[in-house]
Amino acid sequence: MTTLEVADQYYKLAKEGKWSKIHDKLYSEDVWSIEAPIAQQPPAQGLHAVRNKGIEWSANIKEVHGGYCKEPIVAGTHFSCAMGTEYTDTKDQKRQLDEIGVFEVKEGKIVKEQFFY
């Protein structure tokens, strides 16, 4: 798949909240995931580690109230999407997370994701 095709698939699946399918279909086994410095979280390498990062994040959420993913912008081997989630955490704090995800694609798979928020 081209970067545009990967970006389109990511967008389609993200709008449906199908994060596991995104990982299964679009991510490289050797993917890197980098959070914003404010998260104070080390980079995760490998599909298993990226999945676990998502599981750990979800464990801190009591209820999701909504979310969005904007259409991707594609340039060369990269694409980006603005996205966000409104949720209540396990401490009953209502939160809104808005971020930009930047994704690098090689040989039809996402090899790096980096988030800015």
Buried (B, 14 or more C-beta within 10 A) or exposed (E): BEBEEBBBBBBEBBBEEEEEBBBEBBBBEEBBBBBEEEEEBEEBBBBEBBBEBBEEBEEEEEEEEEBEBBEBEBEEBBBBBBBBBBBBEEEEEEEEEEBBBBBBBEEEBBBBBBBBE
